[in-house]
Amino acid sequence: MLTVVLVIQGIVALALTGSVLMQRSEGGALGIGGGGGGGGGLMSSRGAATAMSRLTMILGATFVGLCILLAVMTGVTPTDTSVVTDEQDAPSLLEQLESDTPASTDG
């Protein structure tokens, strides 16, 4: 089940990226984009931008929802051990290096 949700998450991520890149610039960047024109039908520039914005919002909400679902599904539970105590119990890197290198003899 986790694999299915991960695949869906990947597809939604690709679709979200594509929808963001396909949106028309609303101006403001270097003074280009935007543009005027009347009408507000679905296939007009304003209607298409509204539909694309709506699709982007839906894909974004789906992406966030799937992220939360995946976090719940993995079921990460806290452990009783601490990173600090684990680190103190383990031998230090310097001790490991000293034990691995042969002692040099003067002679």
C-alpha positions, 0 to 999 in steps of 0.5 A: 500500500505504501508503494502505491501511495508513493507512486501516486505521490510521484505522479502528483509531483510531476503533474504539479511541476508541469502545471506550475511551469505551464502557467502564463506569467502575470507580469512583474518580471522584466516588464513582460507577460501579462497582457490585456484583452477582454472576455472571460470565457474558459478558453480566453487567456484569463479563463485558461489562466484561472483553470490552470491556477485552479488545477495547480491549487488542487494538485498542491493540496493533493501533494500536501495531503499525500505527504501527511498520509505518507508520514502517518503510514510510515508510523515512525515511533520514538525509541527509548535510546538517545543519540547522545547515549549511543554516541558515548557508548561507541568507541571514538574514531580516534580510538579505532584509528589507534587500534588499527595502526601498528605501533612504530618501533624506533630502531 
